Every structure is written in C-alpha cells, then in structure tokens.
Amino acid sequence: MPGNESLHERIDRLEMHVAHQERMIEDLHKAITAQWHEIEGLARKVGNLGNRMHAVEERADAPAPVEPPPPHY
C-alpha cells in the first residue's frame, strides 16, 4: 500500500515538526521568563538609584551648616 506509506511518513514528519515546535516554545518561554526576572531586578535598581539621587539633590539644595570659626580666632 504505497498510499498508506506516504501517509505514515507525512504523519511522522508532522509529529516531528510539532515536537520541535513544542521544544522551541518551551525554550522561548524559559528565555522570556529569565529576561523578565532580570528586567524586574533592573527596574528595582533603577528605582533605588532614583530615590538616592533625589535624596542627594535634596541635601544639595539645603543650606550648608554654619561651621564655627577655628579655635585660633
């Protein structure tokens, strides 16, 4: 039955193609998940740096404390 053999070959090829696509989807999912975790960490760091910069700017805008004159005056 040559017609059935080609059908079996076609089904085998399609099954291999689907298996390959499933593996690729899983690999892409893992990569995206890892990148998302990295993005979240970087976003937290940028937020912290922004807060620190804001605090530094506030201190820079505050008037300098008056220093007492040196003791030899």
Secondary structure by P-SEA (a helix, b strand, c coil): caaaaaaaaaaaaaaaaaaaaaaaaaaaaaaaaaaaaaaaaaaaaaaaaaaaaaaaaaaaacccccccccccc
